[in-house]
Amino acid sequence: MGTVPIYLKIEEYKDLVAIMNAIKDSIAKAETLIDDVNQLRDEEDKELSGCIDLLTEVKDKIASIDAVILNPEGM
């Protein structure tokens, strides 16, 4: 199936070009926003990982203290 020429009035063509440019701009903005969200998510994941590590460290220390308190002869 071959292409068929489309005839538009100059004003309609200008409107179409303006609309297409607006769509392209919107897509670019959406891509930027998605990149920003992904960057924030990565930062949050790093923060959460740090919190988990700290919580694990505290938990291990509590377990050590618990062992000393509950079993003082083992020292």
PyMOL commands that set and color helices and strands:
alter all, ss='L'
color gray80, all
select helices_A, chain A and resi 10-70+72-74
alter helices_A, ss='H'
color red, helices_A
deselect
rebuild
show_as cartoon
